[in-house]
Amino acid sequence: MRTNTLWTVLGVIAAVVIAWFLVNVLLSLVGFVFKVLLVAIVAVVVFFVLRAVFSRRDVD
């Protein structure tokens, strides 16, 4: 095996390992952002429900 071929194989392996790490980080980040958005939406809905419930009690 020539030295050039060995460096090519090592470069491909390194590229795959780096890509695997980057994809893992990006998917974790996307998952975190999705969770934050979902929590924000649920919090807004709960806020308006609680506000509606307590505003009815004040009128009576």
Backbone as JSON, one array per atom type, in Angstrom:
{
  "sequence": "MRTNTLWTVLGVIAAVVIAWFLVNVLLSLVGFVFKVLLVAIVAVVVFFVLRAVFSRRDVD",
  "N": [[0.84, -1.17, 0.0], [0.55, 2.18, -0.86], [1.9, 5.26, 0.46], [0.39, 7.52, -0.09], [-2.16, 6.47, -0.53], [-2.71, 5.45, 1.99], [-2.88, 7.83, 3.51], [-5.12, 8.91, 2.3], [-7.13, 7.07, 3.02], [-7.05, 7.37, 5.82], [-7.8, 10.05, 5.96], [-10.43, 9.93, 4.98], [-11.63, 8.39, 6.99], [-11.28, 10.11, 9.18], [-12.85, 12.25, 8.29], [-15.4, 11.1, 8.28], [-15.74, 10.56, 11.02], [-15.66, 13.17, 12.11], [-17.86, 14.3, 10.77], [-19.9, 12.68, 11.81], [-19.87, 13.46, 14.51], [-20.52, 16.23, 14.24], [-23.1, 16.1, 13.08], [-24.46, 14.83, 15.14], [-24.29, 16.79, 17.16], [-25.68, 18.91, 15.92], [-28.25, 17.78, 15.58], [-28.96, 17.42, 18.25], [-29.07, 20.08, 19.05], [-31.16, 21.05, 17.42], [-33.23, 19.49, 18.43], [-33.33, 20.5, 21.06], [-34.09, 23.19, 20.57], [-36.61, 22.74, 19.43], [-37.95, 21.61, 21.64], [-37.91, 23.81, 23.38], [-39.51, 25.64, 21.95], [-41.93, 24.21, 21.93], [-42.51, 24.1, 24.69], [-42.84, 26.83, 25.17], [-45.16, 27.38, 23.65], [-47.07, 25.75, 24.93], [-46.98, 26.93, 27.46], [-48.03, 29.49, 26.92], [-50.64, 28.8, 26.16], [-51.58, 27.63, 28.56], [-51.35, 29.85, 30.23], [-53.34, 31.6, 29.14], [-55.61, 30.04, 29.57], [-55.66, 29.84, 32.39], [-55.95, 32.54, 32.97], [-58.46, 33.04, 31.88], [-60.02, 31.39, 33.52], [-59.66, 32.52, 36.1], [-60.59, 35.12, 35.68], [-63.31, 34.79, 35.33], [-64.13, 34.09, 37.9], [-63.72, 36.47, 39.29], [-65.71, 38.12, 38.28], [-68.13, 37.1, 39.26]],
  "CA": [[0.0, 0.0, 0.0], [1.34, 3.4, -0.95], [1.68, 6.24, 1.53], [-0.68, 8.4, -0.52], [-3.41, 5.74, -0.31], [-2.91, 5.39, 3.43], [-3.36, 9.13, 3.97], [-6.49, 9.06, 1.8], [-8.0, 6.26, 3.88], [-7.12, 8.04, 7.12], [-8.59, 11.28, 5.77], [-11.84, 9.55, 4.87], [-12.07, 7.97, 8.32], [-11.38, 11.32, 9.99], [-14.0, 13.03, 7.81], [-16.62, 10.43, 8.75], [-15.84, 10.76, 12.48], [-16.01, 14.57, 12.33], [-19.23, 14.49, 10.3], [-20.77, 12.01, 12.77], [-19.92, 14.34, 15.68], [-21.25, 17.45, 13.9], [-24.51, 15.78, 12.91], [-24.98, 14.56, 16.47], [-24.45, 18.08, 17.84], [-26.74, 19.67, 15.26], [-29.54, 17.17, 15.9], [-29.25, 17.74, 19.64], [-29.45, 21.49, 19.08], [-32.49, 21.16, 16.82], [-34.15, 18.91, 19.4], [-33.46, 21.46, 22.16], [-34.87, 24.33, 20.09], [-37.98, 22.26, 19.28], [-38.51, 21.49, 22.99], [-38.14, 25.16, 23.91], [-40.68, 26.18, 21.27], [-43.1, 23.49, 22.41], [-42.77, 24.57, 26.05], [-43.36, 28.2, 25.07], [-46.53, 27.31, 23.15], [-47.9, 25.2, 26.01], [-47.04, 27.94, 28.53], [-48.96, 30.53, 26.49], [-52.0, 28.24, 26.24], [-51.92, 27.5, 29.98], [-51.54, 31.21, 30.75], [-54.64, 32.12, 28.75], [-56.64, 29.24, 30.24], [-55.72, 30.28, 33.78], [-56.48, 33.9, 32.99], [-59.9, 32.94, 31.64], [-60.64, 30.79, 34.7], [-59.67, 33.46, 37.22], [-61.38, 36.29, 35.37], [-64.71, 34.42, 35.56], [-64.37, 34.11, 39.34], [-63.76, 37.85, 39.73], [-66.97, 38.72, 37.84], [-69.23, 36.63, 40.11]],
  "C": [[0.89, 1.24, 0.0], [0.98, 4.37, 0.16], [0.52, 7.17, 1.19], [-2.04, 7.75, -0.26], [-3.73, 5.66, 1.17], [-3.45, 6.71, 3.97], [-4.78, 9.4, 3.49], [-7.47, 8.31, 2.67], [-8.15, 6.91, 5.25], [-7.93, 9.33, 7.05], [-10.08, 11.0, 5.68], [-12.39, 9.15, 6.24], [-12.23, 9.19, 9.23], [-12.59, 12.16, 9.58], [-15.32, 12.42, 8.3], [-16.81, 10.65, 10.25], [-16.26, 12.19, 12.79], [-17.45, 14.84, 11.91], [-20.22, 13.86, 11.28], [-20.96, 12.89, 14.01], [-20.75, 15.59, 15.39], [-22.74, 17.2, 13.73], [-25.16, 15.51, 14.26], [-25.23, 15.86, 17.24], [-25.6, 18.88, 17.23], [-28.12, 19.1, 15.57], [-29.92, 17.43, 17.36], [-29.72, 19.19, 19.78], [-30.85, 21.7, 18.52], [-33.53, 20.61, 17.78], [-34.38, 19.85, 20.57], [-34.33, 22.65, 21.75], [-36.34, 23.93, 19.95], [-38.65, 22.13, 20.65], [-38.82, 22.86, 23.58], [-39.37, 25.79, 23.26], [-41.97, 25.52, 21.75], [-43.48, 23.93, 23.82], [-43.35, 25.98, 26.02], [-44.82, 28.2, 24.62], [-47.46, 26.8, 24.24], [-48.04, 26.21, 27.14], [-48.01, 29.05, 28.17], [-50.4, 30.04, 26.59], [-52.44, 28.13, 27.69], [-52.15, 28.87, 30.6], [-52.92, 31.74, 30.4], [-55.79, 31.33, 29.39], [-56.78, 29.68, 31.69], [-56.3, 31.69, 33.89], [-57.99, 33.9, 32.78], [-60.62, 32.38, 32.88], [-60.73, 31.8, 35.84], [-60.46, 34.73, 36.92], [-62.87, 36.01, 35.53], [-65.05, 34.49, 37.04], [-64.48, 35.53, 39.86], [-65.08, 38.51, 39.38], [-68.11, 38.33, 38.76], [-69.23, 37.31, 41.38]]
}
